[in-house]
Amino acid sequence: MHKFVTSKFTLGILLLSGILLSLCLLQADTKVSGSIDWLDVATEGALLLLGLSWLALVLQARPGGKVTQLLIFGLLGYSLGCYMDLLDEFFINHSLPFWFAFLEKLPTPIGLLTLTGGLWLWREEQITINEQLRTREQFFRQHKLVDRVTKIYDARAIRHQIVLNRNNAISLIMIDIDNFSEINQRDGFHQGDKLLANIAQMLTCQLRSQDLVCRFAGDRFIILLPHCSASFSQAMAAELQLAIARFGCQASSAYVHYDPHTESAAADAENLISQINREMERVKQARSWPKAV
């Protein structure tokens, strides 16, 4: 969420904590240190810190929306209950004001119910997001593999998926942006990165849900198409070339196809990637495009 909203929540929590502590000090009698159960203080303090740390993570990582609101209010209720339990350890029970019991007992169950509702909606949200991201991830989520510029995986994810699909008919398509170095020199690196990001987004939208697109290196993208024929791969490569032309640039494409029923050896990731690289070099030379640096 926005830093301003996070700051407001932090200030509100500190203010509420101070008010509750002040009211207890004014209306109740404190225990002597010898009668305080310090083990309870430690455990209840740890629960409070955990609740607040979860709240901080949600505030930092989640965008606004209904799911986020439910998670926040659920964690606020849970944390309030933990805070009241912690205060209870420092004050004599019979001297506590009547409202203390309500704030000690009600916020935690209400907060947990609200949090459960938020988690259920988060599950539905995540299912939808997973469908949207399937051409970027293919059920393999590793944030360290995400390319910083294009926000899709790098070539390591393709290698992983080739291994998983080694018993299926698969194709690799490589897309190379022609004369990309000239685009960087003419428009600047920022515009070049923006172009790559836009092309990556377009590729993920053009492909089937079972396909995977990754940034291979520089201005090259590599695409894995499982369960397809060579003719389908060729047609897809040509279609993607036409789609890239709408961005005002040209691209070269190459593809290789592997069928376990006709090949004697199992699919090897490095071998297939070497093949697609050689095929791309052959295509580039045939079209007389200077290789981008």
N, C-alpha and C positions, 0 to 999 in steps of 0.2 A: 504494500500500500504506500501512498504518498508519505514522504518524511514528515510533512506537517501534521498529518493525521496521527502518525505514530507518536510524535511529540505530544500531541494533545492527550492521547491515551496514557502515556507515561506520566504526564503532569496530573491527570485526573486520578490515576491510581495512587500516586504519592499523596495527593490532597485528601482523598478518602481515607487512606491509611492513617494519616495524621489526625483527622477529625475523630475517627473511631478510637484511636489511642488516647486522645485528649479527653473524650467523653468518659472513657473507662477510668482514667486517672482522677477525674472530677467526681464521679459517682460511685466508685467502688474502692475497696481496700486491697492493697497489694499484699502478696504473700511475702513472708520472710524467706531469705535465700535458702535456708536449710530445708524448707518444706516444698521447694520447687523440684519437680521431677525433670532433671536435665536430659535424661534419655528421651522423654516425651517431647521436650523442647527441640532436641536435635532432629528427631524423626518428623515432627510436624513442620519444623522449619525447612527441612529438606523437601517435603511435599509441596510447601508453598513455593520454594525456589524452582522446583520442576514445573509447576503450573505456570509460573511467570515466564519461565524460559520457553515453554510451548507457545505461550501467548506472543512472546517476542518473535518467535520464528514465523508464526502465522501472519503477524503484522508486516514482517519484512518480505516474506516470500509470496503471499497471496495477493492477487488483484482484488479490487472491490467487487461486491456482489452478494447475493443472498447466502450462498454457501459460506463465504468469508464472515459475514455478519453472525451467522449461527455459531461458527467455530469460535469467534471472538467472545460472544456473550456467554457461551458455554464455559469457556476457560476462565472468563471473569468471575462467573458464579462459583466455579470450583476453587479458584484462588481466594475468593472472599471467604468461603467456608474454611479453607486451610488457615487463613489469617486469623479468623475468629477463634479457631481451635488453639492457635499459638498464643493468642492473648489470654485465653482461658487459663493457661498454665501459670500466669503471673498474678492473677487476681483471685481473692477468696470468693467461692461460688455464691454463697448466700448474700453477698454484698453487691453482686452484679445487677445492673438495671434490668427490667423486664424485657426490653427489646433485644438484649444480648442473646437470649436463648433462640429467638427467631433467626437472627443473623448467623448464629452458629450452626443451626440444624437445617435450615431451608435452602440456602444458596448452593450447597454441594450437590444434593440430589437434583435440584432444578437445573443446575449447570451441567451435570452429567447427561441428563435427558436432552437438553438443548444441544450439547456436543454430539450426542449419538445421532440426533436428527441431522446435524450438519455433516457428520461423517457419511451418513447414508446418501445424502444428496451429493456429497463429494465423490462417492463411488459412481453414481450415475454420470456425473460430470466427467470423471476420469475415463469411463467407458467411451463416451463421445470423443474425448480428446485423443484417446488411443486410436480410434478409427481415423481421425484426421491425420495423425502422425504416422500411420502405418507405413506409408511410402518413404518416410524418413528413418524409421526405426526397425520395422519388422519384428516386433516383440523382443527386441534386444536393446535395452536402455543402458547406456554408459555415457554419462555426460562428458567424460574426459576425451571421448572420440569426436565430439561436436566441433566442426570447423568454426572459427571465430567470425569469419566474414559472412559465410552463406547460411549458417545455422543448421546445416545438415551434417551428417557424419562424414568423416574422411575415409580414405581407402581401406583402413583396417577393418571397418564394418563389412565391406564387400567381401574381404577374405573370410571373415567369420561366416557369412551367409553362403558362400560357395561351399564351404565345408558341410554346412547343415543340409544343403541341397545336392550333395555329391551323387545321390542315387536318382536324381530327377533330370529331365531334359531342361537345360538352362541356356540362356544367351546373355552375353555381355555386350552392351553398347557403350561406345566412348564418343563423347562430344567434345570437340576442340574449337574454341572461339578463334577465328582467323584474325591474324594481325592484332592481337589484343594489346601487345606492347605499344602499338601506335595509338590505341584508344587511351591508354594511360598517359602517354606523352601529350596527346592533344587535349584531353579533358581533365587530366589529373587523376591521381590514385584514388581519391575519394569517390569520384564518379565511376571509376573502374570497379571498385569494390561494390558500389551500389548496383551496377549492371550485373555483376556475378550473383549478388543476392537475389535480384529480380528474376534472373534466369533460373536459379535454383528453385525459387518458389513456383515458377511456371512449370518446371519439370515435374515437381511433386504433384501438381494438379493434373497433369496430362497422363500420368501413368496409372496402371491398375493398382488396386489395393495391395496385391501380393508382391508388387515390384519394389525395388529399393534403389534410390538415387543417392550418390555420394560425390563429394568433391574429390577428384583424384589427385590433382596437383595443379597449382597455378590456374590456368584458364581451362582446365580439362575436368569434365564430369564423367563418371562411370556409372552405369545402370545395370542392375541384375534383373533379368526377367525369367522367373522359374515357370515351368510347365508351358512352354511355348515352342513353336516351330521356327525354323530358320527364316521362312518367308514372312512370318509375323514380325520377327525382329528387324528384318530389312525394311518392312513397311513402317514400323515404329520409328526407326532411325531417320527415315526420310521425312516423316511427319514432324519429328522434333526439330529437324533442321529448318523446316518452313516456319515453325512456331518461333524459333529464335530470330529469324529474319525480321519479325515484327518489332524487335527491339532496335532495329537499325544497324545490325551487324550480321556478318555471315559466319557460318560454322561448318566444320567438316565432321563427318560421322563415320564410324567403322563399327563392325560387329563381328563376333565369333559365336558359334553355336556348338553346344556339347550335348550329345545324346548317349546315355549309358547303354542303350541297346545296340548301338553301332560302334561304340568305342571300346577298345580292349582294356584300357586303363581307367581307373576311377578319376573323377574330376579333381584336378590339383589347382589350388588357387593361384600359386605363383606361375604355373605353366599357362593357365588361361589368361592371366593378366599380361604375361609376356607376349602371348599371341595377339591380344587386342592392341598392345602398344606397337607391335610390328605392323599390324594391319593399318593402324592410324598413320604411321610414318609412310607406308606405301600410298595411302590415299592422299596425304599432303603433298607428296612428291608428284603424284599424277596430276594434281590440280595446280601444281607450281606455286603453292602458297609458301611464303617464307615462314619458317618455324618461329612461333612466338617465344620470347625469352621471358 
